[in-house]
């Protein structure tokens, strides 16, 4: 059984080209919606990795799964959670830095 790949936000080259074109033309894009969608997709990938790890652990307890698949699934979920935590910490730090800036 192959494991699904780790969820990594992917950039669509066409969407990136369109975004650069809008910026070059001076148009205001809806960056908040794009950021929200990217964040939602990344977080749903983290949740899916957690569910896959849970499913593999349940299969291991019932004797239906290979221990390698279980360890791989748990490692992927752990890596996804660590990445999410690191991104969250960086966002909070950036917010704090902005709030400390003099006006």
matplotlib code that plots the C-alpha trace (Angstrom):
import matplotlib.pyplot as plt

x = [0.0, 1.5, 1.3, -0.2, 2.4, 2.9, 0.7, 2.7, 1.1, 1.6, 1.8, -0.1, 2.1, -0.9, -2.4, 1.0, 1.4, -2.1, -1.3, 1.9, 0.0, -2.7, 0.1, 1.8, -1.5, -2.0, -5.1, -6.1, -6.3, -8.0, -4.8, -6.7, -8.9, -5.9, -3.9, -6.9, -7.4, -3.7, -3.8, -7.0, -5.5, -2.3, -4.2, -6.5, -3.4, -2.1, -5.5, -5.5, -2.0, -3.2, -6.2, -4.0, -1.7, -4.6, -6.0, -2.6, -2.3, -5.7, -4.8, -1.5, -3.4, -5.7, -2.7, -3.7, -0.9, 2.8, 4.9, 6.8, 3.6, 2.5, 5.9, 5.8, 2.3, 3.1, 6.3, 4.5, 1.9, 4.5, 6.5, 3.3, 2.5, 6.0, 5.9, 2.5, 3.8, 6.9, 4.8, 2.4, 5.3, 6.8, 3.4, 3.0, 6.5, 5.9, 2.7, 4.5, 7.2, 4.7, 2.9, 6.2, 6.9, 6.7, 4.1]
y = [0.0, 3.3, 6.3, 9.5, 12.3, 14.9, 17.8, 20.7, 23.8, 23.9, 26.9, 26.9, 28.5, 29.9, 31.5, 32.9, 34.4, 35.9, 37.4, 39.0, 40.4, 41.9, 43.5, 44.9, 46.4, 47.9, 45.9, 45.0, 41.3, 39.5, 38.3, 37.5, 34.9, 33.3, 33.2, 31.8, 29.1, 28.1, 27.9, 25.9, 23.4, 23.1, 22.5, 20.0, 18.1, 18.0, 16.7, 14.0, 12.9, 12.6, 10.5, 8.3, 7.7, 6.9, 4.4, 2.7, 2.5, 0.9, -1.6, -2.4, -3.1, -5.5, -7.1, -6.0, -3.5, -3.8, -2.0, -0.1, 1.4, 2.4, 4.1, 5.9, 7.2, 8.4, 10.0, 11.9, 13.1, 14.2, 16.1, 17.8, 18.8, 20.1, 22.1, 23.6, 24.6, 26.2, 28.2, 29.3, 30.4, 32.4, 34.1, 35.0, 36.4, 38.4, 39.8, 40.7, 42.4, 44.5, 45.5, 46.7, 49.0, 52.7, 54.6]
z = [0.0, -1.0, 1.2, -0.1, -0.5, 2.2, 1.6, 0.3, -1.1, -4.8, -7.0, -10.2, -12.9, -14.8, -11.6, -10.7, -14.2, -14.0, -10.5, -11.8, -14.7, -12.4, -10.3, -13.3, -14.5, -11.1, -10.4, -6.9, -6.5, -3.7, -2.0, 1.3, -0.5, -2.2, 1.0, 2.8, 0.2, 0.3, 4.1, 4.1, 1.6, 3.6, 6.8, 5.3, 4.1, 7.7, 8.9, 6.2, 7.2, 10.8, 9.7, 7.6, 10.5, 12.7, 10.2, 9.9, 13.7, 13.9, 11.2, 13.1, 16.3, 14.4, 12.7, 9.2, 8.5, 7.9, 10.7, 8.0, 6.7, 10.2, 11.0, 7.6, 8.1, 11.7, 10.5, 7.7, 10.2, 12.6, 9.9, 8.7, 12.3, 12.9, 9.6, 10.5, 14.0, 12.5, 10.0, 12.8, 15.0, 12.1, 11.4, 15.1, 15.2, 12.0, 13.5, 16.7, 14.8, 12.8, 16.0, 17.5, 14.5, 15.3, 13.3]

ax = plt.figure().add_subplot(projection="3d")
ax.plot(x, y, z, "-o")
ax.set_aspect("equal")
plt.show()
